[in-house]
Every structure is written in C-alpha cells, then in structure tokens.
Amino acid sequence: MSKPLAQSSKEKGNAAFKAGDYPTAIGHYTAAILADPNDITFPLNRAAAYLKLGKYQDAERDCSTVLAKDSKNVKALFRRGQSRIGLEDYETGKRDLTQALTLEPDNDAVKGELARVDSLEKNSRKVLGTAAQPPKRRRVPIQIIEAPSSSAIVPKPAAQGSEDSLKPVSSRRLNTPKTTPDTTTPTAPEPPSQATPPPAPKSFVEAKQAREATKTTRVGGGIFRPSGQHTIFQTRDLPAKTAASETRPRNAPTKMTLFNFTRSWERATQQERWDLLLTLIPSSLPSMIQTSLEPTTLVGILETLHWALDNDPTSPQLVESFMLELTKVPRFKTVALFLSGTERQCVTKIWSKLEPEPVGDWKAIV
C-alpha cells in the first residue's frame, strides 16, 4: 500500500494527465516517486506523460526502472517499445512489443503498435533506397609546367586589325625594387646569386604549399574600369605565424557550445568525459547549458565527477567547483527532482569525499 502523500500526488497527477496538462502531471508523479520509490505505478505513469510530450529518452528510462523490478510488466514493455520506436530504434522497440504480445496475445494495442512500426521501417527503407546519390566527381591530374625565367612578358604592340590585339594583357602593376643611385661612391654590380633555385612544383597542392611557406605580404591589385576611375588595393604585410598561435596546450580552458559538448560526450568513456570537463571552466556551465539541462546530462556529469574522485587524486577541488556551478544552471532544481534513488546515492558519495555535508541546493537532494 502506497504512502498517503504518494497516493495523493498520484491522484493529482492522474487528474492533470486527463486534463492534458502533462508537465504538471510529471511533477506530481515525481513527487509520488520521491515519497514512495518502491511503487512501480508512479514511474510507469510518468513514462506515459513523457510519451505525450515526445520525451522518449526519459520515458524509456522510467520503463526500464519498472522492468528492473517486474520484468513481465506488459505496460512497461509496451511503453518502452513506444519510446524506442520514437527514438528510431526499431529493432529493440519491436523486441519489447513482441515480448509484451507473448505475455498478452490478445492485446490489440500492442498488435497495432507492431503494425505501425513495420510500416515505419518500410517507409524508412524506401526513403533511404530512393535518396538521390551525389554525382561522382572526376579527378583530372594536372601538371604545372615550369614558367619562363623572365619576371614578366611584355607584349609587342600589334598593328590595327591584327589578331594579337585580342589577346588579354594584364593591367596589374608589377612591383619592381626601387634603388636610389649613389652619386658619391661608385660601386661594382653584385655578382649573380649562385643559389640553386627550388624545384618546380608538380601539382597545384605543392604550388600552394610553396606560396604559403614564403608569403609574407599580400600583393596589391585593383579593379580597373574603362572610365579611368580605378580602385587600387595596396600591398600590405601579413601577420607572421608563430608556434604559439598554431599550437594549443592540452586541456586548456575553452569556450564550448552545448552542441559540441553533447556530441563529444555521448560516445566517450569516463576518462574521455573527465578530459572533456577539464577543457571547461566550471563557471561556464550555466551559460553553456542555459535552459537545456536534461536528466541524462546531469546524471552523466555526476557519474563522471564521482569517477574522477576515485581515479584522479588532483580532482577534489575542481569537482567541488563543478558541483557548485551545476546548481546555478537554469532548471537544475526541477531536473534534480527526477533523480532516482541510485543516482541520489551517487551524489551522497561525491559529497562524502568533498565535505562532511552537502552545501547549497544539494542539501535538498541528498
């Protein structure tokens, strides 16, 4: 028999669910779970509300909690199957639905969902099969021919009507070194340089690399108009590249977007996740996450911080900073209500290694 407070919260959640106010229903079901964590009805009802809002990961999580206590719960199998289908994980979704149908062969709702997932799979294969393929690119090898040694080729004036007058002539001014004649002391001309010229590049890639290696100025140019009103671009120096600008120390604090953080976080190991957190300044968490904090994200960070305390002797001070900054993230108090008993134990273990008692908003969670 559920506790009176838990039962009252469940009834309020059912009333909100029937009225279509699913966020309020989730809040009441969460209060019921906190009052009585052993009653599997509460997470099962909350999973139904999550499904209505399209929050498939949270619904799958609640159903898995129920199935851990009752592996033959048909409603939990049915709703987890719906959640996984919503996540486009058709194979495991069908597995849950098939198991539910084995337990209740006459369940029309399960049969209808299996028919729907079969249709979704066919449509998915059809779309993938008819997707337009990008045109294949042809690679044509081009070899650069060594240019003449002269710096510029000046065309001879052509007679009127000659075909040579149709050939394009560059109008860009050539930069020639200016020398100031010394009238006091005559000097002998310098002998030609005996340095061996670099080999001619064999491809456009080699030519580009050679230019980048020796380029220190950006050559001027311009837009030349028949009216004579030309626009001239002056020659300017390029900033020199230094080793400091090209390299960056590992784990240096950096500004990261939530999208890049989540993409790197999802498939990382605990060591890789801790390394990823080390690239962040703890105070940047609220501005990075903003109002997009999800239960799975919070739980993942907590598990990584607990792992770091066990494996990195230098981590306690930084872990405490992350814990304090997490409480400043918008929606932290709301999301923290969704933590299960096991996840709350993880929080307790973290604070037991940092302080005798949790501080701030963590007091209400532990």
Disulfide bonds with the S-S distance in Angstrom:
none
